[in-house]
Amino acid sequence: MAEYTDPPGMPEDERMTPAEFKVVREFLGLTGDWLAGYLEVSPRTVRHWEHGKYAIPDGVRLAIEDLEERTAQFVAGVVQQLMDLPDPGVITYRDDEEYHADHPEIGFPASWHRAVVARVAQEVPALSIAFAGEVAVEASPHGQGRTAGDRKADEGVRG
């Protein structure tokens, strides 16, 4: 289990609030259980943070900020690759099993990928989104049923 401690004299007004913690977790498309595993704490601890039973340590806030930054960079990279395509499209995944079968090197859950795709769709006009297995190879601009966004996933974020 990870040990998260506050720096000496940590002011209460600089702590991440339970509401901020939950909103960011959900915005990133992460479940409490996945985040608990990532932070090496129990799912119960995450629930306690979200309900305000325990103060959220500064180290956890920093870890969450790192996840936000890595996700934002990933989204920006996918957007950049898709903007110049005449018919931009991405593949997303129904569940973790399907996602990790295609991307075993990425430790994030499929829900994170779907949240990323939602953010990409806000930036890329006329983005086509399909579930893996529903796209014909010929429909993909890069063959093998994969899109520019999928190649970016291979190069980018590691969970």
C-alpha positions in Angstrom: 0.0 0.0 0.0 1.3 3.4 -0.9 2.0 6.0 1.8 0.8 9.4 1.0 1.8 12.1 3.5 1.4 15.8 3.6 4.3 18.2 3.7 4.8 19.7 7.1 2.4 22.6 7.8 0.1 21.7 4.8 -2.6 24.5 4.9 -6.2 23.1 4.9 -7.3 25.6 2.2 -4.8 24.1 -0.3 -6.1 20.5 0.0 -8.1 18.9 -2.7 -11.7 18.8 -1.7 -13.8 15.7 -1.8 -15.9 17.3 -4.6 -12.8 18.1 -6.7 -11.5 14.6 -6.2 -14.7 13.0 -7.4 -15.3 15.4 -10.3 -11.8 14.9 -11.6 -12.0 11.1 -11.2 -15.2 11.0 -13.2 -14.0 13.5 -15.8 -11.1 11.2 -16.4 -13.4 8.3 -16.8 -11.9 6.4 -13.9 -13.8 4.2 -11.4 -13.0 4.5 -7.8 -11.8 0.9 -7.8 -9.4 1.5 -10.7 -8.1 4.7 -9.0 -7.6 2.8 -5.8 -5.5 0.2 -7.5 -3.5 2.9 -9.3 -2.9 4.8 -6.0 -2.2 1.5 -4.2 -4.9 2.2 -1.6 -8.1 0.4 -0.8 -11.3 1.2 -2.7 -12.7 2.0 0.8 -10.1 4.7 1.2 -11.1 6.3 -2.1 -14.7 6.3 -1.0 -13.8 7.9 2.3 -11.9 10.6 0.4 -14.9 11.3 -1.8 -17.2 11.4 1.2 -14.9 13.7 3.2 -14.3 11.2 5.9 -10.5 11.4 5.4 -8.6 14.4 4.2 -7.1 13.9 0.8 -3.3 13.9 1.2 -1.2 16.3 -0.9 0.5 13.3 -2.6 -2.8 12.1 -3.9 -3.6 15.5 -5.2 -0.3 15.5 -7.1 -0.9 12.0 -8.5 -4.4 13.1 -9.7 -2.9 16.3 -11.3 -0.4 14.1 -13.0 -3.2 11.9 -14.4 -5.0 15.0 -15.6 -1.9 16.3 -17.4 -1.0 13.0 -19.0 -4.6 12.6 -20.2 -4.7 16.2 -21.5 -1.5 15.6 -23.5 -2.9 12.4 -24.9 -6.1 14.1 -26.0 -4.1 17.0 -27.6 -1.9 14.5 -29.5 -4.9 12.6 -30.8 -6.7 15.8 -31.8 -3.5 17.0 -33.6 -3.3 13.7 -35.6 -7.0 13.8 -36.6 -7.4 17.4 -37.6 -5.8 17.0 -41.0 -7.7 13.9 -42.0 -10.6 14.3 -44.4 -12.8 11.8 -42.6 -11.5 11.6 -39.0 -12.4 8.6 -37.0 -11.5 6.8 -33.8 -12.2 3.4 -32.3 -13.3 3.0 -28.7 -14.0 0.0 -26.5 -17.0 -1.5 -24.7 -15.0 -2.9 -21.8 -11.5 -3.4 -20.3 -11.1 -6.8 -21.8 -11.6 -5.6 -25.3 -9.4 -2.5 -24.7 -6.5 -4.3 -23.2 -6.6 -7.0 -26.0 -5.8 -4.2 -28.5 -3.7 -2.1 -26.1 -2.0 -4.3 -23.5 0.6 -1.7 -22.9 -1.9 0.9 -21.6 -2.9 0.4 -18.0 -5.9 2.7 -18.1 -9.5 1.3 -18.2 -11.7 1.4 -21.2 -13.8 4.0 -19.4 -10.8 6.3 -19.5 -10.5 5.7 -23.3 -14.1 6.6 -23.8 -13.7 9.8 -21.8 -10.7 10.7 -23.9 -12.7 10.0 -27.1 -15.5 12.3 -25.8 -13.0 15.1 -25.2 -11.5 14.5 -28.7 -15.0 14.7 -30.2 -15.4 18.2 -28.8 -12.3 19.3 -30.7 -12.6 17.4 -34.0 -15.5 18.4 -36.2 -17.5 15.4 -37.7 -15.5 12.8 -35.8 -16.7 9.3 -36.5 -16.6 7.1 -33.4 -17.1 3.3 -33.5 -16.6 0.4 -31.2 -13.7 -2.0 -32.0 -15.0 -4.8 -34.2 -17.6 -2.7 -35.8 -15.3 -1.0 -38.3 -14.4 -2.6 -41.6 -10.7 -2.6 -42.3 -11.4 -0.7 -45.5 -13.2 2.0 -43.5 -10.1 2.8 -41.5 -7.8 5.4 -43.0 -4.8 3.4 -41.9 -5.9 -0.2 -42.5 -6.2 -3.1 -40.1 -9.2 -1.4 -38.5 -7.1 1.2 -36.7 -7.1 4.9 -36.9 -4.7 7.7 -36.2 -6.1 8.0 -32.7 -5.3 4.3 -32.1 -1.7 4.7 -33.2 -1.4 7.6 -30.8 -2.6 5.4 -28.0 0.2 2.9 -28.9 2.7 5.7 -28.5 1.2 7.7 -25.7 0.0 7.3 -22.2 1.0 4.3 -20.1 -1.0 3.6 -16.9 
